[in-house]
Amino acid sequence: MNSIQPYLCIYQDDTKDNPFMEAGISQDKLLQYTIYANDADVKLSAADWMLIQTKAMDFLSKELANGAD
């Protein structure tokens, strides 16, 4: 990842068009979620939220291991 502020875009489907959320790393090196305003509602199940959290935690761990600021 070649970014000063690394983040992970989260999409509702496989089209990779218009992410509805990003998981980023705060200055305190904690996960920080940003949910974008959208024209359509985004509906997530508990399993979806768990998958997002799992992937975000893995992302955070890898970025911190790689020296993310």
C-alpha positions, 0 to 999 in steps of 0.5 A: 500500500503506497498511501500516507493514510492507508485505508480499505474500501468496502463495496456492497457488491463485486462491481467495485463501483462506489464504495459505501465505507472505508476502514482506515487507521487513525493517528492513534493506530486504531481502526476508524470506519467512514460510512459514505452518503449514498443514493441507495440504502446499504443493508448488511447482515450481522455476518456482513458486519463480522466479515468487514470487522475481520478483514479490517482487523487483518488489514490493521495488523498487516499495516502496523506490521509494515510500519504504517504511520 
